[in-house]
């Protein structure tokens, strides 16, 4: 009597969003456990195609915002894809813990480093496609400061305004005039801001803190909104009303 043939297990379907053609074209051949049904350079192209997949593998750095300002990347890309009902796994060289934690807060189900070995990378992709969550150990501690979805840290809107102003070298006097508050009040906000951050950030300059949080000009997380903002008004940067 012949043994019963094993039933083939369906491979999870995957879409790859990466502006590097080598990455887009390599994942399918190098990872046979995945069924890559779409490989595109932008989130916009994927949304136009609307493929039905188990997971979207998303690179965070998709385009130069100065040359292609309408191309979504970073948090905006994650929010667009999850808003369309897609499950997202970030596949990136990004290493900043606050940035990666913000990606999870924005709705990503997993984060996988491009520096990871191929076999392990495929295992993690399969885990996310199956409904699991992949969180790097280095990010776990930072998640404790995420107070709710779409927040990076315990920073309030006012604290973010102070951070952006100080990072640009503005005096407390100027910020006080533009924000219509007292200088002592602003200094109090700054003290609260530094207390809300980890010890590793507390001794940094305002500009270094801004960069570590992924909020610097032109950075992935500077603007939470999908549309353009008024860059000349420094104090509007990061306002939740624009998100």
Secondary structure, DSSP 8 states (H G I E B T S, - for coil): -----------EEEEEE-S-HHHHHHHHHH-TTEEEEEEES-HHHHHHH----SEEEE-S--S-TTT-TTS--HHHHHHHHHHTT--EEEEES---HHHHHHHHHTT-SEEEETTS-HHHHHHHHHHHHTT--B--HHHHTGGGG--STT-SSS--HHHHHHHHHHHTT--HHHHHHHHTS-HHHHHHHHHHHHHHS-HHHHTS-HHHHHHHTT-STT-TTS--SSS---TT-GGGTT-GGG-
